[in-house]
Amino acid sequence: MAYQEETDGINSKFNAGILQMQRIHELQRRLNMLNQNLFSFNPDFNSYNYELALKTNNSLFQEVASKLKAVELKIGLKFKKFVEESIKKYPILEEKIKDGIGSTGRTLVQNKEYLKVTEDCLFQYEMLIRQFLESHKLNSPPEDESALF
């Protein structure tokens, strides 16, 4: 629990690290679920899972960013920008227009080549973030568990 009962009547002790670990856990759990099918549409969020995975990776990056060394932060920000630009440059859905007799129809078609590019970019971004979490001990319990309480 993040709130501790020890008080002096005025101040309470609060450990924000516990809440950060919970946020990291929830974000990683969400990524694991989204990665099962990156290209399906998620009606709960009115977005495709790959879009949600990008946003979730960005949130996870924000959780670790304050712990990163300047060079790590620079690498992470460049990689984030690269992934976002790649997804925009290589859209997985293309609109096709079919001309018929007396009508025109539009359909969305998946570009299988770009699906792979998107999947690879998201995978590499997630692996980089997990490496940051590991190197800054944000994905494992502290060696002294009494520090949590």
C-alpha positions in Angstrom: 0.0 0.0 0.0 1.4 3.4 -0.9 0.0 5.1 2.2 1.4 4.2 5.5 -0.3 4.5 8.9 2.7 6.0 10.6 2.0 9.7 11.2 3.0 12.3 13.6 -0.5 13.8 13.6 0.4 16.3 10.9 2.4 14.4 8.2 2.0 11.0 6.7 4.6 8.9 5.1 4.0 8.2 1.4 6.0 6.1 -1.0 5.4 7.1 -4.6 7.7 4.3 -5.8 5.0 1.8 -5.1 2.5 3.6 -7.3 5.1 3.9 -10.0 5.7 0.2 -9.9 2.0 -0.4 -10.2 1.7 1.9 -13.2 4.7 0.1 -14.9 3.1 -3.3 -14.1 -0.2 -2.2 -15.6 1.4 -0.8 -18.7 3.4 -3.9 -19.3 0.3 -6.0 -18.8 -1.6 -3.9 -21.3 1.3 -4.3 -23.9 1.3 -8.0 -23.5 -2.5 -8.1 -24.3 -2.2 -5.7 -27.2 0.7 -7.6 -28.7 -1.4 -10.7 -29.1 -3.0 -9.0 -32.2 -1.5 -5.6 -33.0 -3.7 -5.2 -36.1 -7.1 -5.7 -34.8 -9.5 -2.9 -34.1 -10.2 -2.2 -30.4 -13.8 -0.9 -30.1 -13.2 0.0 -26.4 -10.8 2.7 -27.4 -11.9 3.2 -31.0 -8.4 2.6 -32.2 -6.2 -0.2 -33.6 -4.1 -2.2 -31.1 -0.9 -1.0 -32.8 -1.9 2.6 -32.1 -2.7 1.7 -28.5 0.6 -0.2 -28.2 2.5 2.9 -29.4 0.7 5.1 -26.8 1.3 2.5 -24.1 5.0 2.3 -25.0 5.2 6.1 -24.8 3.6 6.0 -21.3 6.1 3.3 -20.2 8.9 5.5 -21.6 7.6 8.4 -19.5 7.7 6.3 -16.4 11.4 5.6 -16.8 12.5 8.8 -18.4 13.3 10.6 -15.2 15.8 7.9 -14.2 17.7 7.9 -17.5 21.1 9.3 -18.1 21.3 12.1 -20.6 22.6 9.8 -23.4 19.9 7.1 -22.7 17.2 9.8 -22.8 18.5 11.1 -26.1 18.5 7.6 -27.5 15.0 6.9 -26.2 13.6 10.1 -27.6 15.2 9.5 -31.0 13.8 6.0 -31.1 10.3 7.2 -30.1 10.4 9.8 -32.9 11.6 7.2 -35.4 8.8 4.8 -34.5 6.1 7.4 -34.7 7.4 8.7 -38.1 7.7 5.1 -39.4 4.1 4.3 -38.5 2.9 7.5 -40.3 5.2 6.9 -43.3 4.1 3.3 -43.7 0.4 3.1 -43.0 -0.9 -0.4 -42.5 -4.3 0.5 -44.0 -4.7 1.8 -47.6 -7.9 3.1 -49.0 -8.8 1.6 -52.3 -11.4 3.1 -54.6 -13.5 0.8 -56.8 -15.4 2.3 -59.7 -18.5 0.4 -60.5 -21.3 1.0 -62.9 -23.1 4.0 -61.4 -21.3 3.9 -58.1 -17.9 4.2 -56.5 -16.9 2.2 -53.4 -14.1 2.7 -50.9 -12.5 -0.1 -48.9 -9.6 -0.3 -46.5 -7.0 -2.9 -47.4 -4.1 -4.0 -45.2 -0.6 -3.6 -46.5 1.2 -6.7 -45.4 4.6 -5.3 -46.0 3.9 -2.3 -43.8 2.3 -4.5 -41.1 5.7 -6.1 -40.7 7.5 -2.8 -40.5 5.1 -1.5 -37.8 5.3 -4.8 -35.8 9.1 -4.7 -35.9 9.3 -1.0 -35.0 7.0 -1.5 -32.0 8.9 -4.6 -30.9 12.3 -2.8 -30.9 10.8 0.2 -29.1 9.4 -2.0 -26.4 12.6 -3.9 -26.0 14.6 -0.6 -25.6 12.2 0.5 -22.9 12.3 -2.8 -21.1 16.1 -2.6 -21.2 15.9 0.9 -19.6 13.5 -0.5 -16.9 15.9 -3.3 -16.2 19.0 -1.2 -16.0 17.4 1.2 -13.6 15.8 -1.6 -11.5 12.2 -0.5 -12.2 10.9 -3.9 -13.2 12.1 -5.9 -10.2 11.6 -5.6 -6.5 14.3 -3.6 -4.6 17.0 -5.7 -2.9 15.8 -4.3 0.4 12.1 -4.9 0.4 11.7 -3.0 3.7 12.3 0.1 1.6 8.8 -0.3 0.3 7.2 0.0 3.7 
